[in-house]
Amino acid sequence: YNEYKSYLRSFMSEQQQLLGASIQSLHRSVQQYGLEQGLGSPADSRKSLGTFSGVVIPCILSMFSAILFLRMGYVVGFGGLYDAVIMFTLSYFIVMLTVLSVCAISTNGAIEGGGAYFMISRSIGPEFGGAMGIIFFFAQIFGSTIYLLGLVDAVTDTIDKFPNTYYYKILYGSLVLLLMLGVVIIGAEIFAKTNILIFIIVSMVLITNIVSFFVVPAKTVDKPNDNPRDDLPDLLYTGFNSTTLRNNLFSNYSADYTLKDKLTSFETVFAILFTGFTGVFAGSNMSGDLKNASKSIPVGTIGACTFSYLVYILMTMMIAATCDRMLLQNDYLFLEHICVKPYITFVGTIAVTFSASLSTFIGASRILEALAMDDILGKLLYFVKIGRTRRGNPWVAVLASWVLIQALLFVGKLNVLSPFVATFSLLTYATVNMACLALDLAGAPNFRPTFSYFNKYTSLLGFFASIVMAFVVNPVYASTSFAICVMLFIFIMFRTPGSSWGYISQALIFHQVRKYLLLLDTRKEHVKFWRPSVLYLCSNPRSCIPHILFLNDMKKGGLFVIGTNVVADLTPGIAKWLEEQKLAWLSLIELLNVKAFVETTIDTNIRNGLQNLIMTAGLGGMTPNTVVMGFYDTASPVDFLQDPSAIPSKRKLLRRLRRDNDDRRGHVDELPDVRPQNARDRISIENYIGIIRDVMQLRKNLCIMRHFHNFKRPELSKKSHQCIDVWPLPPHISTVFVEDDTTSMFLLQLGCILHMVGTWDKARLRVMLTTPSQQLGVSEKTQMESILKILRIEAEVTTVVLPASIKDAVTEAERYSIVNQLIRDNSKDTVVTFVYLPRPPNQASDEQDYQYISQLNILTDDLPPTLLVSGLSKVTTTQL
């Protein structure tokens, strides 16, 4: 209470400072979301690209990439017109489903740098988003390498003066990559201007090629220099010819002359084709450089996809109607030979592959920058964050991307790298669709994108289509990619601090839990499905750690609620203090690795507060059926957070909690100190006994824990031959075990449940049966063994003869003292002891309450960790 009052004073003194800080925070928030543009503040100098230059052109050029001028013959020659159209349509179908999801996510809030990674991570959390961000980063790196190799192939196959050996190709690629590095280092503006020039060139080349189909007469094309086959027939360009079209309708998957005559298939051709459609994210990758990303990405991406699809279908039909299959299968640069001016197609090939490689290069650097800024891999990417120009260009991320592309150039074969790009990209598409699907299924009110041409079915179809096609392309690469993604997910989950982005998993869990809680009908409860659902009334978490660890074992998959009452009035500032305390509680639960909820009430009277807690804890059909309390004694509380042996994983988890910079997680150090022995807010005996009566009147089972400050759970697995002792009979003289005694059956059930837990299954479960005489004990032991067999409880039955002196005891205190000595003699070294709890006096009076507490104190004095148990409901059954 005193701690709360001091907190309240400091809270009130900070209000004036908080007012000024709130204004500054509002100013920063407005600036962050770009709203100050309308208030006349200067714009972010990095955000300079519009829809056409920042999205449409990069998308179109990236989707043309190496396919339009270098691999159209490969696709049509092996797949035929029908398969080629199916491949293009299927590719664009998957792409457009993904684009719809991208449009929905990008119009649901402010988009920063990182493109697809930013959307995924902010939608479904840093773990999955980070894993897929890394996968997508390497997809961009592989893609840039493929387009660069396509450019080199075009140069060496067209210009005879350039040597065509492996190392010369590496040299040419490295020189072009160095030129790209210069463009990307300068920044996005020069990239946009370069792309506009390239787009104009490619458009003119494309128009020229289309015109050439109509004006160039039929002719024979020479075999390319890199084709090793010597027995080839004439390679014919026939012009528009019905026979040529008819011969090219169906597929003819045969050997690929660039891969030592390796046979092709629908899957391999589709993999080569689909590498061109990884460019659908070329615009969204530039999200950090766009003036209005939420508007430019949907409009630009859909426009680019529609235009490029129409161009591909038109070119496919013209090629199938004019070019002999042998030409298509044996000269992948045939467009240069049938163009009115061969060098025109060559220039277009160089331009489009250069642009595609440049787009994926700069996209990779932006993704790497976003991964570094989000601390996804911690210190591994720290060097990326420190290298940025004054205009915000991440030059270190650019250099890192350049090094990786340079290394991949040594592979030297475009078709070898293509399956990697296709698989990685399809996994990214699947994740984007999954993110949009999850947002839609969660039904969060804040998910209201301005783009409405999507629904959960388009996202679901896009997700499954992407996954299926990933395995169609190459099942080995797809399986490997999934395994890499899972490993990255696990690594990031344990390595990355908590984020403030929000977790879609929490929204989905809430949605499902609410639905199933409504289905959980208390009227359908049955005793054979009973399990302990525990409400632990905790005074101070620092002194209750052994209690919490033990109850976490004993709950057996049931509900576990840790409840406490704050002795205070509901005054201004208390809400914030309670919120901080709850976060500290949650940090403690994470530290202890227990599965529990935290509930707090506020009342100046402890008993009233705990009454409310007992009646309101839980939700719907999930409510506690067992209340657990600490023992009322005069012992000084122990701060177990200061005891390293109390929590075996404490040191490691404390480092993790302290590394976490998220203020919402709280910290265990903020938990209140243990109370002094003579504290003013200590509960009175009257209130303590009153709470016991309240629990019984509310028909809850009751457990009272004592001596658990001596409980050492980490030592349990190290010691053998330890026991769990259950004393199922009340401490009286002439008691015989009765099956209808709910407390006795509850004691047996709790002992059995604890023994079923993995940590406790090595201990021996013993039922300590008290008997007036050894002769009578034989029959009682047989009866108890029969009951245990019916209840399927594996336990040893040990008979303990009551001493004769118990008959001569005059007072209850004397009897309890004798029973206490009996338990100490027989259960001295047990891990935990379950004992029958005597009922409290029916009428409240100071004398009787003090007498009852004294009797419980005598009964449990100097025992091992002990649980006094009272059962008020049936918990076992012999029915099937």
TAPE-V507811 format. One record per pair of residues at least 24 apart in sequence whose ideal C-beta (glycine too) atoms are under 7 Angstrom apart, sorted by sequence separation. I is the first residue (numbers start at 1). GAP is how many residues later the second one is. If there is no record, write none. Layout:
i=I gap=GAP
i=I gap=GAP
//
This chain:
i=149 gap=24
i=532 gap=24
i=534 gap=24
i=538 gap=24
i=777 gap=24
i=148 gap=25
i=151 gap=25
i=280 gap=25
i=369 gap=25
i=372 gap=25
i=531 gap=25
i=533 gap=25
i=534 gap=25
i=538 gap=25
i=726 gap=25
i=433 gap=26
i=437 gap=26
i=531 gap=26
i=532 gap=26
i=533 gap=26
i=534 gap=26
i=535 gap=26
i=536 gap=26
i=537 gap=26
i=538 gap=26
i=800 gap=26
i=531 gap=27
i=534 gap=27
i=536 gap=27
i=641 gap=27
i=724 gap=27
i=774 gap=27
i=148 gap=28
i=229 gap=28
i=369 gap=28
i=535 gap=28
i=574 gap=28
i=767 gap=28
i=769 gap=28
i=771 gap=28
i=773 gap=28
i=148 gap=29
i=228 gap=29
i=365 gap=29
i=368 gap=29
i=433 gap=29
i=434 gap=29
i=765 gap=29
i=766 gap=29
i=767 gap=29
i=769 gap=29
i=227 gap=30
i=433 gap=30
i=724 gap=30
i=765 gap=30
i=766 gap=30
i=767 gap=30
i=768 gap=30
i=769 gap=30
i=770 gap=30
i=771 gap=30
i=772 gap=30
i=833 gap=30
i=724 gap=31
i=765 gap=31
i=767 gap=31
i=769 gap=31
i=771 gap=31
i=833 gap=31
i=835 gap=31
i=837 gap=31
i=365 gap=32
i=368 gap=32
i=570 gap=32
i=737 gap=32
i=764 gap=32
i=766 gap=32
i=768 gap=32
i=770 gap=32
i=832 gap=32
i=837 gap=32
i=365 gap=33
i=368 gap=33
i=429 gap=33
i=430 gap=33
i=433 gap=33
i=832 gap=33
i=833 gap=33
i=834 gap=33
i=835 gap=33
i=836 gap=33
i=837 gap=33
i=562 gap=34
i=566 gap=34
i=568 gap=34
i=830 gap=34
i=835 gap=34
i=560 gap=35
i=561 gap=35
i=569 gap=35
i=639 gap=35
i=832 gap=35
i=834 gap=35
i=365 gap=36
i=430 gap=36
i=560 gap=36
i=561 gap=36
i=562 gap=36
i=563 gap=36
i=564 gap=36
i=565 gap=36
i=566 gap=36
i=568 gap=36
i=724 gap=36
i=364 gap=37
i=429 gap=37
i=430 gap=37
i=560 gap=37
i=567 gap=37
i=637 gap=37
i=827 gap=37
i=561 gap=38
i=565 gap=38
i=637 gap=38
i=734 gap=38
i=820 gap=38
i=824 gap=38
i=567 gap=39
i=724 gap=39
i=728 gap=39
i=816 gap=39
i=820 gap=39
i=824 gap=39
i=361 gap=40
i=426 gap=40
i=723 gap=40
i=726 gap=40
i=819 gap=40
i=823 gap=40
i=565 gap=41
i=636 gap=41
i=722 gap=41
i=723 gap=41
i=724 gap=41
i=725 gap=41
i=726 gap=41
i=727 gap=41
i=729 gap=41
i=752 gap=41
i=813 gap=41
i=817 gap=41
i=820 gap=41
i=552 gap=42
i=717 gap=42
i=720 gap=42
i=724 gap=42
i=726 gap=42
i=813 gap=42
i=816 gap=42
i=426 gap=43
i=427 gap=43
i=549 gap=43
i=552 gap=43
i=716 gap=43
i=721 gap=43
i=723 gap=43
i=725 gap=43
i=737 gap=43
i=748 gap=43
i=812 gap=43
i=816 gap=43
i=361 gap=44
i=426 gap=44
i=541 gap=44
i=548 gap=44
i=552 gap=44
i=565 gap=44
i=716 gap=44
i=736 gap=44
i=549 gap=45
i=565 gap=45
i=701 gap=45
i=748 gap=45
i=813 gap=45
i=548 gap=46
i=737 gap=46
i=423 gap=47
i=541 gap=47
i=545 gap=47
i=737 gap=47
i=565 gap=48
i=739 gap=48
i=423 gap=50
i=563 gap=50
i=422 gap=51
i=423 gap=51
i=632 gap=53
i=419 gap=54
i=423 gap=54
i=427 gap=54
i=563 gap=54
i=419 gap=55
i=423 gap=55
i=592 gap=55
i=561 gap=56
i=591 gap=56
i=593 gap=56
i=632 gap=56
i=420 gap=57
i=424 gap=57
i=561 gap=57
i=419 gap=58
i=423 gap=58
i=427 gap=58
i=768 gap=58
i=559 gap=59
i=591 gap=59
i=768 gap=59
i=164 gap=61
i=164 gap=62
i=442 gap=62
i=591 gap=62
i=629 gap=62
i=444 gap=63
i=559 gap=63
i=561 gap=63
i=591 gap=63
i=439 gap=65
i=442 gap=65
i=559 gap=65
i=438 gap=66
i=442 gap=66
i=591 gap=66
i=648 gap=66
i=157 gap=67
i=441 gap=67
i=157 gap=68
i=443 gap=68
i=627 gap=68
i=763 gap=68
i=157 gap=69
i=442 gap=69
i=733 gap=69
i=438 gap=70
i=587 gap=70
i=638 gap=71
i=248 gap=72
i=252 gap=73
i=257 gap=73
i=537 gap=73
i=627 gap=73
i=631 gap=73
i=733 gap=73
i=626 gap=74
i=631 gap=74
i=733 gap=74
i=245 gap=75
i=254 gap=75
i=625 gap=75
i=626 gap=75
i=627 gap=75
i=628 gap=75
i=629 gap=75
i=630 gap=75
i=631 gap=75
i=34 gap=76
i=245 gap=76
i=625 gap=76
i=33 gap=77
i=244 gap=77
i=248 gap=77
i=279 gap=77
i=282 gap=77
i=551 gap=77
i=591 gap=77
i=606 gap=77
i=626 gap=77
i=628 gap=77
i=244 gap=78
i=247 gap=78
i=285 gap=78
i=288 gap=78
i=587 gap=78
i=244 gap=79
i=535 gap=79
i=587 gap=79
i=66 gap=80
i=70 gap=80
i=241 gap=80
i=244 gap=80
i=279 gap=80
i=286 gap=80
i=586 gap=80
i=587 gap=80
i=588 gap=80
i=607 gap=80
i=614 gap=80
i=66 gap=81
i=240 gap=81
i=241 gap=81
i=282 gap=81
i=285 gap=81
i=583 gap=81
i=587 gap=81
i=606 gap=81
i=610 gap=81
i=614 gap=81
i=65 gap=82
i=240 gap=82
i=281 gap=82
i=285 gap=82
i=535 gap=82
i=583 gap=82
i=584 gap=82
i=70 gap=83
i=239 gap=83
i=547 gap=83
i=583 gap=83
i=584 gap=83
i=588 gap=83
i=607 gap=83
i=611 gap=83
i=615 gap=83
i=751 gap=83
i=66 gap=84
i=70 gap=84
i=238 gap=84
i=584 gap=84
i=607 gap=84
i=614 gap=84
i=731 gap=84
i=750 gap=84
i=237 gap=85
i=731 gap=85
i=791 gap=85
i=237 gap=86
i=238 gap=86
i=580 gap=86
i=584 gap=86
i=614 gap=86
i=584 gap=87
i=747 gap=87
i=791 gap=87
i=236 gap=88
i=731 gap=88
i=790 gap=88
i=235 gap=89
i=535 gap=89
i=747 gap=89
i=237 gap=90
i=533 gap=90
i=534 gap=90
i=537 gap=90
i=580 gap=90
i=235 gap=91
i=236 gap=91
i=533 gap=91
i=537 gap=91
i=539 gap=91
i=235 gap=92
i=533 gap=92
i=534 gap=92
i=535 gap=92
i=536 gap=92
i=537 gap=92
i=233 gap=93
i=532 gap=93
i=533 gap=93
i=743 gap=93
i=232 gap=94
i=532 gap=94
i=534 gap=94
i=543 gap=94
i=546 gap=94
i=235 gap=95
i=543 gap=95
i=545 gap=95
i=235 gap=96
i=543 gap=96
i=727 gap=96
i=540 gap=97
i=542 gap=97
i=543 gap=97
i=188 gap=98
i=232 gap=98
i=542 gap=98
i=522 gap=99
i=542 gap=99
i=520 gap=100
i=521 gap=100
i=546 gap=100
i=188 gap=101
i=229 gap=101
i=237 gap=101
i=520 gap=101
i=545 gap=101
i=517 gap=102
i=518 gap=102
i=520 gap=102
i=545 gap=102
i=725 gap=102
i=227 gap=103
i=517 gap=103
i=517 gap=104
i=206 gap=105
i=213 gap=105
i=517 gap=105
i=725 gap=105
i=731 gap=105
i=221 gap=106
i=724 gap=106
i=727 gap=106
i=730 gap=106
i=223 gap=107
i=224 gap=107
i=723 gap=107
i=724 gap=107
i=727 gap=107
i=729 gap=107
i=210 gap=108
i=723 gap=108
i=724 gap=108
i=725 gap=108
i=726 gap=108
i=727 gap=108
i=728 gap=108
i=730 gap=108
i=213 gap=109
i=224 gap=109
i=722 gap=109
i=725 gap=109
i=727 gap=109
i=221 gap=110
i=221 gap=113
i=567 gap=114
i=716 gap=115
i=221 gap=116
i=376 gap=116
i=378 gap=117
i=750 gap=119
i=376 gap=120
i=375 gap=121
i=216 gap=122
i=375 gap=122
i=747 gap=122
i=746 gap=123
i=216 gap=124
i=215 gap=125
i=746 gap=125
i=209 gap=126
i=212 gap=126
i=743 gap=126
i=745 gap=126
i=749 gap=126
i=212 gap=127
i=743 gap=127
i=749 gap=127
i=212 gap=128
i=731 gap=128
i=743 gap=128
i=146 gap=129
i=542 gap=129
i=742 gap=129
i=746 gap=129
i=209 gap=130
i=541 gap=130
i=742 gap=130
i=745 gap=130
i=208 gap=131
i=543 gap=131
i=742 gap=131
i=745 gap=131
i=143 gap=132
i=208 gap=132
i=540 gap=132
i=542 gap=132
i=742 gap=132
i=704 gap=133
i=61 gap=134
i=540 gap=134
i=143 gap=135
i=540 gap=135
i=702 gap=135
i=208 gap=136
i=209 gap=136
i=58 gap=137
i=61 gap=137
i=54 gap=138
i=57 gap=138
i=61 gap=138
i=64 gap=138
i=49 gap=139
i=53 gap=139
i=57 gap=139
i=60 gap=139
i=139 gap=139
i=205 gap=139
i=48 gap=140
i=205 gap=140
i=48 gap=141
i=61 gap=141
i=53 gap=142
i=57 gap=142
i=205 gap=142
i=206 gap=142
i=49 gap=143
i=53 gap=143
i=205 gap=143
i=272 gap=143
i=275 gap=143
i=278 gap=143
i=201 gap=146
i=202 gap=146
i=272 gap=146
i=275 gap=146
i=201 gap=147
i=271 gap=147
i=275 gap=147
i=278 gap=147
i=693 gap=147
i=271 gap=148
i=274 gap=148
i=692 gap=148
i=202 gap=149
i=201 gap=150
i=202 gap=150
i=271 gap=151
i=689 gap=151
i=198 gap=153
i=298 gap=153
i=690 gap=154
i=706 gap=154
i=711 gap=154
i=710 gap=155
i=198 gap=156
i=259 gap=156
i=707 gap=156
i=198 gap=157
i=258 gap=157
i=707 gap=157
i=708 gap=157
i=547 gap=158
i=550 gap=158
i=707 gap=158
i=707 gap=159
i=195 gap=160
i=686 gap=160
i=689 gap=160
i=706 gap=160
i=547 gap=161
i=550 gap=161
i=497 gap=162
i=498 gap=162
i=500 gap=162
i=546 gap=162
i=705 gap=162
i=497 gap=163
i=499 gap=163
i=546 gap=163
i=550 gap=163
i=686 gap=163
i=689 gap=163
i=497 gap=164
i=498 gap=164
i=549 gap=164
i=685 gap=164
i=703 gap=164
i=704 gap=164
i=116 gap=165
i=497 gap=165
i=546 gap=165
i=685 gap=165
i=703 gap=165
i=115 gap=166
i=703 gap=166
i=81 gap=167
i=82 gap=167
i=191 gap=167
i=498 gap=167
i=546 gap=167
i=80 gap=168
i=81 gap=168
i=82 gap=168
i=83 gap=168
i=116 gap=168
i=685 gap=168
i=702 gap=168
i=80 gap=169
i=115 gap=169
i=118 gap=169
i=701 gap=169
i=80 gap=170
i=115 gap=170
i=701 gap=170
i=80 gap=171
i=191 gap=171
i=701 gap=171
i=76 gap=172
i=79 gap=172
i=80 gap=172
i=115 gap=172
i=700 gap=172
i=701 gap=172
i=78 gap=173
i=114 gap=173
i=699 gap=173
i=78 gap=174
i=113 gap=174
i=114 gap=174
i=696 gap=174
i=699 gap=174
i=78 gap=175
i=112 gap=175
i=113 gap=175
i=158 gap=175
i=183 gap=175
i=78 gap=176
i=111 gap=176
i=112 gap=176
i=157 gap=176
i=696 gap=176
i=180 gap=177
i=184 gap=177
i=106 gap=178
i=158 gap=178
i=180 gap=178
i=184 gap=178
i=154 gap=179
i=99 gap=181
i=180 gap=181
i=184 gap=181
i=87 gap=182
i=91 gap=182
i=95 gap=182
i=98 gap=182
i=102 gap=182
i=111 gap=182
i=83 gap=183
i=87 gap=183
i=91 gap=183
i=111 gap=183
i=95 gap=185
i=78 gap=186
i=87 gap=186
i=91 gap=186
i=106 gap=187
i=107 gap=187
i=106 gap=188
i=158 gap=188
i=79 gap=190
i=78 gap=191
i=106 gap=191
i=107 gap=191
i=106 gap=192
i=154 gap=192
i=75 gap=194
i=103 gap=194
i=74 gap=195
i=102 gap=195
i=103 gap=195
i=154 gap=195
i=154 gap=196
i=554 gap=196
i=556 gap=197
i=74 gap=198
i=75 gap=198
i=102 gap=199
i=151 gap=199
i=154 gap=199
i=274 gap=199
i=554 gap=199
i=554 gap=200
i=556 gap=200
i=71 gap=201
i=553 gap=201
i=99 gap=202
i=151 gap=202
i=270 gap=202
i=271 gap=202
i=99 gap=203
i=150 gap=203
i=151 gap=203
i=270 gap=203
i=271 gap=203
i=187 gap=204
i=553 gap=204
i=267 gap=205
i=67 gap=206
i=99 gap=206
i=147 gap=206
i=151 gap=206
i=187 gap=206
i=267 gap=206
i=553 gap=206
i=553 gap=207
i=67 gap=209
i=96 gap=209
i=147 gap=209
i=148 gap=209
i=66 gap=210
i=95 gap=210
i=147 gap=210
i=185 gap=210
i=65 gap=211
i=64 gap=212
i=63 gap=213
i=92 gap=213
i=144 gap=213
i=147 gap=213
i=185 gap=213
i=63 gap=214
i=65 gap=214
i=184 gap=214
i=63 gap=216
i=144 gap=216
i=62 gap=217
i=63 gap=217
i=92 gap=217
i=143 gap=217
i=144 gap=217
i=181 gap=217
i=59 gap=220
i=62 gap=220
i=140 gap=220
i=144 gap=220
i=59 gap=221
i=88 gap=221
i=181 gap=221
i=532 gap=221
i=632 gap=221
i=59 gap=223
i=140 gap=223
i=141 gap=223
i=58 gap=224
i=59 gap=224
i=88 gap=224
i=140 gap=224
i=633 gap=224
i=58 gap=225
i=88 gap=225
i=177 gap=225
i=137 gap=227
i=140 gap=227
i=55 gap=228
i=58 gap=228
i=85 gap=228
i=88 gap=228
i=177 gap=228
i=54 gap=229
i=177 gap=229
i=137 gap=230
i=85 gap=231
i=136 gap=231
i=137 gap=231
i=54 gap=232
i=84 gap=232
i=174 gap=232
i=133 gap=234
i=137 gap=234
i=54 gap=235
i=81 gap=235
i=174 gap=235
i=54 gap=236
i=81 gap=236
i=173 gap=236
i=49 gap=237
i=134 gap=237
i=133 gap=238
i=81 gap=239
i=170 gap=239
i=49 gap=240
i=76 gap=240
i=170 gap=240
i=48 gap=241
i=49 gap=241
i=50 gap=241
i=55 gap=241
i=59 gap=241
i=63 gap=241
i=130 gap=241
i=46 gap=242
i=47 gap=242
i=49 gap=242
i=54 gap=242
i=55 gap=242
i=59 gap=242
i=170 gap=242
i=46 gap=243
i=47 gap=243
i=48 gap=243
i=72 gap=243
i=76 gap=243
i=133 gap=243
i=169 gap=243
i=47 gap=244
i=51 gap=244
i=56 gap=244
i=60 gap=244
i=64 gap=244
i=76 gap=244
i=51 gap=245
i=55 gap=245
i=59 gap=245
i=63 gap=245
i=50 gap=246
i=55 gap=246
i=73 gap=246
i=130 gap=246
i=166 gap=246
i=56 gap=247
i=60 gap=247
i=72 gap=247
i=51 gap=248
i=56 gap=248
i=60 gap=248
i=77 gap=248
i=115 gap=248
i=126 gap=248
i=625 gap=248
i=51 gap=249
i=55 gap=249
i=117 gap=250
i=126 gap=250
i=77 gap=251
i=78 gap=251
i=115 gap=251
i=76 gap=252
i=77 gap=252
i=114 gap=252
i=115 gap=252
i=118 gap=252
i=113 gap=253
i=114 gap=253
i=117 gap=253
i=121 gap=253
i=117 gap=254
i=73 gap=255
i=113 gap=256
i=114 gap=256
i=113 gap=257
i=73 gap=258
i=74 gap=258
i=73 gap=259
i=141 gap=260
i=145 gap=260
i=71 gap=261
i=73 gap=261
i=144 gap=261
i=148 gap=261
i=153 gap=261
i=70 gap=262
i=70 gap=263
i=141 gap=263
i=145 gap=263
i=141 gap=264
i=145 gap=264
i=150 gap=264
i=149 gap=265
i=69 gap=266
i=142 gap=266
i=141 gap=267
i=146 gap=268
i=146 gap=271
i=145 gap=272
i=146 gap=272
i=142 gap=275
i=146 gap=275
i=69 gap=276
i=142 gap=278
i=143 gap=278
i=69 gap=279
i=70 gap=279
i=142 gap=279
i=69 gap=280
i=139 gap=282
i=142 gap=282
i=69 gap=283
i=68 gap=284
i=139 gap=285
i=138 gap=286
i=139 gap=286
i=65 gap=287
i=66 gap=287
i=64 gap=288
i=65 gap=288
i=136 gap=288
i=135 gap=289
i=139 gap=289
i=66 gap=290
i=61 gap=291
i=65 gap=291
i=135 gap=292
i=136 gap=292
i=135 gap=293
i=61 gap=294
i=62 gap=294
i=61 gap=295
i=132 gap=295
i=132 gap=296
i=62 gap=297
i=61 gap=298
i=62 gap=298
i=132 gap=299
i=58 gap=301
i=120 gap=311
i=124 gap=311
i=116 gap=312
i=120 gap=312
i=123 gap=312
i=119 gap=313
i=124 gap=314
i=120 gap=315
i=116 gap=316
i=119 gap=316
i=123 gap=316
i=102 gap=330
i=105 gap=330
i=98 gap=331
i=101 gap=331
i=105 gap=331
i=101 gap=332
i=104 gap=332
i=98 gap=334
i=94 gap=335
i=98 gap=335
i=101 gap=335
i=97 gap=336
i=108 gap=339
i=108 gap=340
i=108 gap=341
i=107 gap=342
i=107 gap=343
i=107 gap=344
i=46 gap=345
i=104 gap=345
i=530 gap=345
i=45 gap=346
i=46 gap=346
i=135 gap=346
i=104 gap=347
i=527 gap=347
i=66 gap=348
i=103 gap=348
i=527 gap=348
i=135 gap=349
i=528 gap=349
i=104 gap=350
i=135 gap=350
i=527 gap=350
i=103 gap=351
i=528 gap=351
i=100 gap=353
i=101 gap=353
i=132 gap=353
i=100 gap=354
i=131 gap=354
i=134 gap=354
i=131 gap=357
i=100 gap=358
i=101 gap=358
i=131 gap=358
i=97 gap=361
i=101 gap=361
i=128 gap=361
i=131 gap=361
i=127 gap=362
i=130 gap=362
i=97 gap=364
i=98 gap=364
i=97 gap=365
i=127 gap=365
i=126 gap=366
i=127 gap=366
i=130 gap=366
i=94 gap=368
i=97 gap=368
i=127 gap=369
i=126 gap=370
i=94 gap=371
i=94 gap=372
i=126 gap=373
i=94 gap=375
i=126 gap=375
i=125 gap=376
i=125 gap=378
i=122 gap=379
i=125 gap=379
i=121 gap=380
i=124 gap=380
i=125 gap=380
i=123 gap=381
i=12 gap=561
i=11 gap=562
i=8 gap=563
i=4 gap=564
i=8 gap=565
i=11 gap=565
i=1 gap=566
i=1 gap=567
i=7 gap=570
i=4 gap=573
i=3 gap=669
i=1 gap=680
//
